[in-house]
Amino acid sequence: MKTVAALLLVGMLIVWTELPTGSAWSCPPVRVTCARPNPPNQCYSSQQCPPNHKCCPSSCGRRCISHPFFPSLSYS
């Protein structure tokens, strides 16, 4: 029984350390491919983007996108 509890605790710790922080977010998946053979890029790195934006691949070249807004859930 102690072994199961220890494994469960280790598993929960691994999942907890892998959760993203408030500032980390990844680019959304690209579902459509551009028909142009060499589309122009608006940016090449996130340093070229305004604050709170990230340089991400889009359907036609790379562009700066803003942080996706997800409303926080509050139980008050």
CNS distance restraints for C-alpha pairs under 8 A (distance, minus, plus):
assign (resid   1 and name CA) (resid   5 and name CA) 6.39 0.50 0.50
assign (resid   2 and name CA) (resid   6 and name CA) 6.07 0.50 0.50
assign (resid   3 and name CA) (resid   7 and name CA) 6.11 0.50 0.50
assign (resid   4 and name CA) (resid   8 and name CA) 6.09 0.50 0.50
assign (resid   5 and name CA) (resid   9 and name CA) 6.14 0.50 0.50
assign (resid   6 and name CA) (resid  10 and name CA) 6.19 0.50 0.50
assign (resid   7 and name CA) (resid  11 and name CA) 6.07 0.50 0.50
assign (resid   8 and name CA) (resid  12 and name CA) 6.17 0.50 0.50
assign (resid   9 and name CA) (resid  13 and name CA) 6.21 0.50 0.50
assign (resid  10 and name CA) (resid  14 and name CA) 6.24 0.50 0.50
assign (resid  11 and name CA) (resid  15 and name CA) 6.30 0.50 0.50
assign (resid  12 and name CA) (resid  16 and name CA) 6.05 0.50 0.50
assign (resid  13 and name CA) (resid  17 and name CA) 6.18 0.50 0.50
assign (resid  14 and name CA) (resid  18 and name CA) 6.38 0.50 0.50
assign (resid  15 and name CA) (resid  19 and name CA) 6.49 0.50 0.50
assign (resid  20 and name CA) (resid  24 and name CA) 5.89 0.50 0.50
assign (resid  20 and name CA) (resid  25 and name CA) 7.21 0.50 0.50
assign (resid  25 and name CA) (resid  67 and name CA) 7.46 0.50 0.50
assign (resid  27 and name CA) (resid  54 and name CA) 7.61 0.50 0.50
assign (resid  27 and name CA) (resid  56 and name CA) 5.62 0.50 0.50
assign (resid  27 and name CA) (resid  57 and name CA) 7.56 0.50 0.50
assign (resid  28 and name CA) (resid  56 and name CA) 7.86 0.50 0.50
assign (resid  30 and name CA) (resid  57 and name CA) 7.05 0.50 0.50
assign (resid  30 and name CA) (resid  58 and name CA) 5.91 0.50 0.50
assign (resid  30 and name CA) (resid  59 and name CA) 5.94 0.50 0.50
assign (resid  31 and name CA) (resid  59 and name CA) 7.15 0.50 0.50
assign (resid  32 and name CA) (resid  59 and name CA) 5.24 0.50 0.50
assign (resid  33 and name CA) (resid  59 and name CA) 5.12 0.50 0.50
assign (resid  33 and name CA) (resid  60 and name CA) 6.78 0.50 0.50
assign (resid  34 and name CA) (resid  39 and name CA) 7.43 0.50 0.50
assign (resid  34 and name CA) (resid  59 and name CA) 5.40 0.50 0.50
assign (resid  34 and name CA) (resid  60 and name CA) 4.73 0.50 0.50
assign (resid  34 and name CA) (resid  61 and name CA) 7.90 0.50 0.50
assign (resid  35 and name CA) (resid  60 and name CA) 7.95 0.50 0.50
assign (resid  36 and name CA) (resid  60 and name CA) 7.54 0.50 0.50
assign (resid  38 and name CA) (resid  61 and name CA) 7.99 0.50 0.50
assign (resid  39 and name CA) (resid  60 and name CA) 5.63 0.50 0.50
assign (resid  39 and name CA) (resid  61 and name CA) 5.07 0.50 0.50
assign (resid  40 and name CA) (resid  60 and name CA) 7.49 0.50 0.50
assign (resid  40 and name CA) (resid  61 and name CA) 5.47 0.50 0.50
assign (resid  40 and name CA) (resid  62 and name CA) 7.57 0.50 0.50
assign (resid  41 and name CA) (resid  61 and name CA) 4.76 0.50 0.50
assign (resid  41 and name CA) (resid  62 and name CA) 4.70 0.50 0.50
assign (resid  41 and name CA) (resid  63 and name CA) 6.27 0.50 0.50
assign (resid  42 and name CA) (resid  61 and name CA) 7.31 0.50 0.50
assign (resid  42 and name CA) (resid  62 and name CA) 5.79 0.50 0.50
assign (resid  42 and name CA) (resid  63 and name CA) 4.77 0.50 0.50
assign (resid  42 and name CA) (resid  64 and name CA) 7.01 0.50 0.50
assign (resid  43 and name CA) (resid  48 and name CA) 6.13 0.50 0.50
assign (resid  43 and name CA) (resid  49 and name CA) 7.09 0.50 0.50
assign (resid  43 and name CA) (resid  55 and name CA) 6.02 0.50 0.50
assign (resid  43 and name CA) (resid  62 and name CA) 5.93 0.50 0.50
assign (resid  43 and name CA) (resid  63 and name CA) 5.53 0.50 0.50
assign (resid  43 and name CA) (resid  64 and name CA) 6.65 0.50 0.50
assign (resid  44 and name CA) (resid  48 and name CA) 7.21 0.50 0.50
assign (resid  44 and name CA) (resid  55 and name CA) 6.60 0.50 0.50
assign (resid  44 and name CA) (resid  62 and name CA) 6.94 0.50 0.50
assign (resid  45 and name CA) (resid  49 and name CA) 7.51 0.50 0.50
assign (resid  45 and name CA) (resid  54 and name CA) 7.70 0.50 0.50
assign (resid  45 and name CA) (resid  55 and name CA) 5.46 0.50 0.50
assign (resid  46 and name CA) (resid  53 and name CA) 7.06 0.50 0.50
assign (resid  46 and name CA) (resid  54 and name CA) 4.75 0.50 0.50
assign (resid  46 and name CA) (resid  55 and name CA) 4.55 0.50 0.50
assign (resid  46 and name CA) (resid  64 and name CA) 7.40 0.50 0.50
assign (resid  48 and name CA) (resid  55 and name CA) 7.72 0.50 0.50
assign (resid  49 and name CA) (resid  53 and name CA) 5.78 0.50 0.50
assign (resid  49 and name CA) (resid  54 and name CA) 6.25 0.50 0.50
assign (resid  49 and name CA) (resid  55 and name CA) 6.56 0.50 0.50
assign (resid  49 and name CA) (resid  64 and name CA) 5.69 0.50 0.50
assign (resid  50 and name CA) (resid  64 and name CA) 7.80 0.50 0.50
assign (resid  52 and name CA) (resid  66 and name CA) 5.96 0.50 0.50
assign (resid  52 and name CA) (resid  67 and name CA) 6.03 0.50 0.50
assign (resid  53 and name CA) (resid  64 and name CA) 5.78 0.50 0.50
assign (resid  53 and name CA) (resid  65 and name CA) 5.17 0.50 0.50
assign (resid  53 and name CA) (resid  66 and name CA) 4.28 0.50 0.50
assign (resid  53 and name CA) (resid  67 and name CA) 5.99 0.50 0.50
assign (resid  54 and name CA) (resid  63 and name CA) 7.98 0.50 0.50
assign (resid  54 and name CA) (resid  64 and name CA) 5.25 0.50 0.50
assign (resid  54 and name CA) (resid  65 and name CA) 5.46 0.50 0.50
assign (resid  54 and name CA) (resid  66 and name CA) 6.51 0.50 0.50
assign (resid  54 and name CA) (resid  67 and name CA) 7.51 0.50 0.50
assign (resid  55 and name CA) (resid  62 and name CA) 6.38 0.50 0.50
assign (resid  55 and name CA) (resid  63 and name CA) 5.39 0.50 0.50
assign (resid  55 and name CA) (resid  64 and name CA) 4.47 0.50 0.50
assign (resid  55 and name CA) (resid  65 and name CA) 6.48 0.50 0.50
assign (resid  56 and name CA) (resid  62 and name CA) 5.37 0.50 0.50
assign (resid  56 and name CA) (resid  63 and name CA) 5.65 0.50 0.50
assign (resid  56 and name CA) (resid  64 and name CA) 6.26 0.50 0.50
assign (resid  56 and name CA) (resid  65 and name CA) 6.81 0.50 0.50
assign (resid  57 and name CA) (resid  61 and name CA) 5.97 0.50 0.50
assign (resid  57 and name CA) (resid  62 and name CA) 4.25 0.50 0.50
assign (resid  57 and name CA) (resid  63 and name CA) 6.46 0.50 0.50
assign (resid  58 and name CA) (resid  62 and name CA) 5.43 0.50 0.50
assign (resid  58 and name CA) (resid  63 and name CA) 6.51 0.50 0.50
